[in-house]
Amino acid sequence: MSDIHKYFPRVTDKQLHQAEAEAQQEVQQRVRQLAEFEQLDLTQLESDDRIQAELANSEQNLTLSYLQYQQDRERYSPHYKDIFDFVQGEGLDDTFFEQSVTEGHPFHPMTKTKLGFNPEQVITFSPEFRQQAQIIPVLCASELVTQIHPSNSIVSSEYTQWFEQLQNELSTQNIDISRYEMLFLHEWQLEHFVQQQYPELLQQELLIPLYQHAISARPLLSFRTLDVPQFNAIVKTAVNVQATSAVRNVSPASIRNGIALSEAVSQIYAKGDYHHSAIQKDVAGAFLNIDKEHANKVSYLLRERLPETTQAPQTHHLVCASLITKSFITDQHILIECIERLMERQNLSFETATTQFLEQYTAVILEATYRLLLEEGISLEAHMQNSTIEIQDGLPTKIYVRDFGGVRLFNRDVDIDGSTGLITDDFDELLAVFSHSVLYNHLFQLIRVLEQYGYEPSIGYYIIREQIRNYNERYQPQIDLLQQPTFRIKSLLKMRIYEDGYDYQHTYVNNPLYKKGATTTCNG
């Protein structure tokens, strides 16, 4: 309770116990749903100490998230109409939407698992608490670091200016900057991994943390990825903590592949007139190269920031996962607040506005993903955590896709690390990434929320089906998704039980787009 009261001074015992009960109920409901869905024996899960520890950690951390939501609701809901009114009234930028996703992954029971963090660190480093984390610049002897910064890759002018100022300052301290390369480390990783793993390098000043030049940053939806206003850039850091299904490190291969693929797809969008599609590009990165086993733990990736929308006050960039989270202003899903804005602007009924929203949303995301798959043989993992939708006056106008770790592609001309399993000869592999991430974990999740507010799901599936049909008629793919009674998705619990989550286990689900199929999808 002392820890809780430090951050939530007004919380009562009753409120805490209610939040704990809600968190336990939510996590256990997800366990039951997935166990049934993936045909797992619940007694097997209950006797697995490792799984139970992860679930307990998820429940504990979700309790903290619920307390934050309740605190925000009490503080702000009397003063604002909706979440967009709140963002404008509080002078916030759209980074807020990255920090608004109270429950995290929509149905993973380990949604809030962060093994390695204590409660204070969970609050400091998790996005929904809207705290500042510190990125520590670390000078490393040049021979110990591999820099990945293609000549055509443009880093922000703010970053370049910061780096030049740092060089000038260090030169006055008799530090020969030419002998060093720069790494950016999450403060937790420096303290809890690097100092323990590499004490000799620190003692010999082959690694020099520049604590006095620490950079304030805001944790984003993936907590180890941080918004850095000072750089006008995003820094993806390595944090050796298990969150959801995996330890959150940054591998050398993912740095190389992210930079190469994001540039390649960005060029395809520009040259092919993909008018509603954009890539949030990875532009540079580096890693410590002396220890292959731990190279992914002393590493970082620099990513473009999304463009500001301050010149267009009714335009916002929302990480798509925020659409299916509840607004602490209205206690409705943010998706519904978008649609209500559209209803108000155009004087529409809920059903008409929702249909218009879904039609445009589907068109935008299918251009960025399905058209790319059919034209170029590249399948992006554009689920709701990897995508940001631009909303203008309540309507989707553009989508930004990021993170290339889970893509599949035919093209061998792109300079990527072939050991990562991204390249395939199997069209079904491309389709599986699309159906899992874009359909099941994105568009179907929107329909699932809309159904709670009385929208007929069959209308939503019809919209998606017809737009896919149009693409299929134009491109004649090897496999017609609409003719498949089922499709394959990742089994989230099996991934935790077997092979430590690195070997994807799969479950087959009914395809609601199948002509003779059901009109509803499993809520998983």
N, C-alpha and C positions, 0 to 999 in steps of 0.2 A: 504493500500500500504506500510506503514512503516513496518508492520509485514512481508509482502512478501519480501521487499528489505533487511530485516535483514538476510534472508536465501538465497535469490536469488538476489544478489546485481546487477546483470547485466540484469535482466529481464526488458523489456520495457512494456509500457502500452498496446501496440498492442499484444505482446506475452501473457500477462496476460489475456486480453479479449478473445484471441483465445483459450487459455486453458480453460477458464470459459465456452465458447460456446461449446467446444468439450465435456467437462464434463457434461454439461446440456443435450446435444444431446444424449450422451451415456446412461445416467441414464433414460431419458425419453423414449428412444427407448426400453430399457429393461422393463420399466413399461408397455408400449403398448403391447410388445410381450407377457409378462406374463399375462396381463389382458385378452388378447384374448385367450391365451393358457388355463388359469384357469377359463374362462368364468366369468370374473368379470366386473362390470359396472365401466367404467372410471370415471363417475361423482361421484360415491360413494367414489372413492379414492381421487378425487379432493376436496371433502367436508370434508375429514377426517383430522383434524388439526394435529393429532399425526403422521399420515403417511406422511403428507406433510413436517413436521419438520424433519423427518428422511431422506426423500429424499433430502431436501435442504442441510442437513448436509453431506450427501453422495456426492452431487455435489461439495460442497465447498472443501471437503477433496480430492476428485478425481482431482480437479483443481490443488492442491498442488502436487499430484503424477505426473500429466502430466508435471508440471514445472520441477520437478526433472528429469523425463525422458528426457526432452528436454535439460536440462543442461548437463546431462551425455552424451547425443548424441553429442552435440557440442564439449564437452571436449575430448571424447575418440574415437569417430568413425573414425577420420582421422588417428589414430595410430595403429589400430588393425584390424585383418582380420575377426574375429568373437568373440562371447562371451567367448569361451574357450581360445582363444588367449589373450583376455583381462584379464581373471582370472589368467592365468599363468604370463602374463607380469606385472601385478600389485601385484604379490605375495599374492593373496587372496586364502583362502580355500573355500570349497564348501558351506559354510554357505552363501556365496554370492547368490546362487540360491534361498535360502529362502527369500532373500531380493531384488529379482529382479522382483517380480510379481506386475507390475504397477497397473493393474485394479482389482486385487483381484479376488473374485469369478467370474466365467466366465459370468453368466447372472443374478445374484441377483442385483436388483436396489439399495439396501442398502449396496452394496459391500464395501463402504468406511465410512459408518455411524459409528461414535464413539461419542455417546452422553455422555457428561461428560468431554471430552477433549476440550480445546481451541486450536486454530491453532498451537500455539507454542508447546503444548503437543503432538498434532498429529505428528508434525515433529520430536520431540524428541523420541517418543515411537513407531512410526510405522516403519516397517522394511525397506521399500523402500528408506528411507532417510539415512539409514546406520549410525545412531547415536548410542551412548552408553547409555543404561539405567542402573540404579543402583538397585541392590538387597540389601536390608538392613537385616542383621541377627538380630533377636530379641530374647533375652533371656526371657523365660516365666517360671513362677513358675511351677514346674513339675506337680502339681495336676491339672493345667488348660489346659494341652496339652495331646492329644492322639497321640502317635507315631505309625506309621504303617511301620514296618521294619522287614519283615520275616527273620528268621535266615539264610535261603538259598539265600537271596538276596544280591548281591554283589555291593557295592558302589565303585566308582573309588578310586584308591590309592591316586590320587591327592586330592580328597575331604577329605579322611581320614587324610592325612598329614596336610591339611589346618586346620581341626578341632582340631587336636592335638596341633598345634602351637597356635591356638586361646585359647585353654584351658590353656596352659602354660602362655600365656600373661595375661589372666584374673586373674590367681592365684596370680600374682605379684601385682594385684590391689585389693587384699583382697575380690575378688568375689568368693564365693563357687559355682563352676560350677555344683557340684552334686545336687544342689537345683533347677536347671533349666533344661528345654528342649529348643531346638532351633526351631524357625520358620524362614522361609525366606519370606520376604514381598517385593512386588514391591514398589518402592519409592512413586509412586502416591497413592497406596492403603494405605500406612502408613500415609501419610499426609492428604488424603481426606476422609478416612473412619475410620481407627483405632483411630486416635487422637480425632475425634469427638465422636466416639461410646464408647470408653473406657478410658476417661480421668482419672478416679479413679485408674484403674489398672496401668496406667503410673505414676501417682503421688505416688502410694504406692510401686513403683518399682517391681510390679508383672509382668510387661512387661518392658523390658529395651532394647530399640533400640540401636544397636551398630553402630552408624553412622560412627565412625572412622574406622570401618572394612567393610564399604560398598564395594560391589563386582561389578565390571564392567561387563556388560553383553550385548549381541547383540540380539535385538528383531528378532524373527523368523516370519514365515508366519502368524501364530497366534500370534499377537503382545505381548500377556501376557506370551507366552512361549519363554524362553530366553536361548541362548547359552552362557555357562559360561566356557571359556577356562581354567580359574584358577582351576575349579573343574573337568575338562574333562567330563562334564556332562551338561544336559539340566535341567533347573528349570522351571516348569510350575507354574505360580503364579496366585493368584486371583486378578482381577482388576474389580471393580464394575462399569464397563462402558458397555453400550450396543453397541456391534459391530455386524453388519449384523442383525442377528435375535434374539440374546440373550445376556443377561448380562454375562460377562466372569468370572465366579467364579469357584472354584475347590471344589466340594462336597466331604464329607467324603466317600460316597459310590463310587464315581468315583476313589478315591485314592485306596480303597480296591480292587475294581473290576479290575482296570488297572494293579495293581501288580499281582493279582492272575491269570488273563486271559493272560497277556503277558508272564508269566512264563509257563503256561499250553500250549499255542500255540507254544511257542519257543521249548518246549520239543517234541511236536508232529512233528514239522518240522525236528528236529534233528534225532529222532528215525525213522521217516517215509521216510527218504531220499528225503526230499523236497529240491533239490539241489539249486534251484534258489530263495528260499524264506527265509526271516529273519524277526524277530520282533525287533523293537526298544523298548526295555523293560522299563517299569516303575519299579523302584526298591525300592522306599521308599517315605514316605510323612508324614505329620502331620497336625493337625488342633486344633484350640482353642475350647475346649469342654464345655464351661460354658453357651453357648447361642445357642440352637439348630437352631434358625432362621438364625443366622449369622455365623455358623460354616464354611460354604462354602466361606466366605469372608476373613477369617483369616486362610489361609491354603496354602499348596504348595505340589507339587509332584516332585520327582527327577526322571529323565529319562536318560537312556543311550544315549551317544553321538554316532553318526555313526563313524565307523572306518575311520582313515585317509587314503587317497589314494596317499600320497606323494611319495610312493615307485613305484607307477604305474602312470607316468605322463599323459598317455592318458586315464586314468580312472577317472570318475567324479561321484559324487552322486548328482543327481538333484531332488529336490522336484518336484513331477510330475506336479504340477500346473505351474511350470516355463516353461514347454514345450509348453504350449499354451499361453504364454505371449511373447511379442515382445522383441527382443534383441535391446538394444540401440546402438549396433555397426552397425548392418546391416538393422535395421528396419524390419527384418523378424522374424517370430516366431522361438523360440529357437529349437523347434522340427525340423524345416527346416534346421537349422544349423547342427544338429546332422546328418540328412540324407545327407547333402552336404559333411560332413566329411566322411561318409560311401562311397559316390559316388567317392570321391577322393582317398580313401585308396584302394578300390577294382575296380576302373575304371568301375563303373556301371552307367546306365541311371537313371534318377530320379525315373521312375516308378518301375524299378527293385529294386533299393535301398530301396524305400519306402515300397514295398511289403515285402522285407526281414526284414526290421525294424519292421513292423507291425506283421509279423508272430512270430518273436522272442519275441516282447513285449507282445503279446497276450498269448503266451505260458508261459511266466514268471508270469504274473499276474493271469492267470487262475489256475496255479499250487498253488499259494499262497492263492487263494480265493475259486474257484469253486471246486477244488479237496478237499480242507479242508471241505467245506460245505457238499459234498457228502460222504466223508469218516467219518467225525467226528461230523457232525451236528452243525458246528460253522460257522456263516456267518459274516465275517469282513466287517466293513464299510470303504473299501479301496478306497475312492474317491481320487481325485488328491491332496487334501490338507493333507490327512492322509498317503500318500505313497511317498517313495523316490526310484527312479530308479537308478541303477548303470549302467552307460554307459561306454563301453570300445571300443575304436576305432570306435565310432559311433553306436555301437550295444548294446541293452539292455542285461544285463547278470544276474541281481539279483534285487529283490524288497524288500524293508524294509517297514513294515506296523507299524503304531503307533496309539495310541488313541483308547480306547475300549468303549467309551461312547455309541456308537450306534450299537454295535454288537447284534446278536440274536443267541441263542444256545439251543440245546436240553439238553445238559449235566448238570445234577444236582450234579455231583461229584466235580465240581470246586467250591471252597469256595468263592462264590460271594454274594453280597447283593441282596436278592430276591425281595426287594421292588422296584427295578429299572426297572422292566419289561423286562429284557434282556432274561430271560428264557421263552421258548415257547414250545408248543406241536404241533404247526402248521408249516408244511414244507413250506407253502406259505409265512409265515413270513420271513423265512430264504431267500427264493427266492426273496422277495421284497427288502430286504436290498442289496442283490447281484445285482439285476437288476437296482436299483436306483443308487447305489454308484459305482459299478465296470463297469457296462455297460453304463448307461446313462451319469453318471458324470465322466467317465474316458475314456474308449475305444472309445465311440461315440464322445467324445470331440476331440480326436486326429483326427478321420476321418473328423469331421467338419472343422478343420483347414486345413488338407491336401487337402480337396475339393477346398479351396480357391486358391490353387497352381496348380489346374488342375488334381489332382488325382481322379480317378473314385471311388466314395464312395461304389458302389456295390462290388468292389473287397475287400475293407476293411470289409464289412459285411460278405462276403463269408468266409474270413479268420476266423473271430470270430465264425461264424456258424459251420464251419467244426470242429474246435477245441472243441466246446461245444458238437457237435454230437458225437465225439470220446469218451468224458467223459460219455455222456449219455448211449452209447452202453455198456460201461464197467460197469457202476454203476446202471443203470436202476432206475433213481430217480422216486419218487411218481408222480411228475409233470414234464413234458418235456417242458422246456422253449421255445423250438423251435416250439411247437404246440400252443403257446399262441398268439393270434392276437394282444393283448395289454398287457402292464404291468403298474404297479403302481409306481408313483414317488411322492415326496413331492411337495406340492404347496407352493412355497416360499412366494407369496404375501398373500395368504389366511392365512398362518401361522402368518403373521404380523397383519392381520385384526382381526382374531378370536383367542380368548384364549391366547392372548399375545405371540403367537408363541410356546407355550409349548405343545399344543395338535396338533399333526401333521395332517394337511389336505392333501388330496391326489388328484392327477389328473391321469387319465389313458391316456397313449400315445400309438400310433401304434408301434408295435414291428418290427423293420426292419430285425430281424433274423427269423421271422415267414415265413414259406415256401412260402405261397401265399401272403405275406405282401409286403409293399412298400420297396424300397431300400434306402429311405432317412428317416431321423428322424427329428422331430420338433426341431428347434434351441432354443426353449424355452427362 
